[in-house]
């Protein structure tokens, strides 16, 4: 049996958008607050909650 392999390289890029609200919900964003202080079920990914696009 002859096996062949392919090299796959992926990139993961993190950026911070300068927006008033989060991307998939209406929770406000502030840069100087404690982490996870403004969250909702959509932000936290609770089962049954889907973002409205």
ABEGO torsion letter per residue (X at the ends): XBBBBBBBBBBBBBBBBBBABBAABABBBBAABBBGABBBAAAAGBBGBBBBX
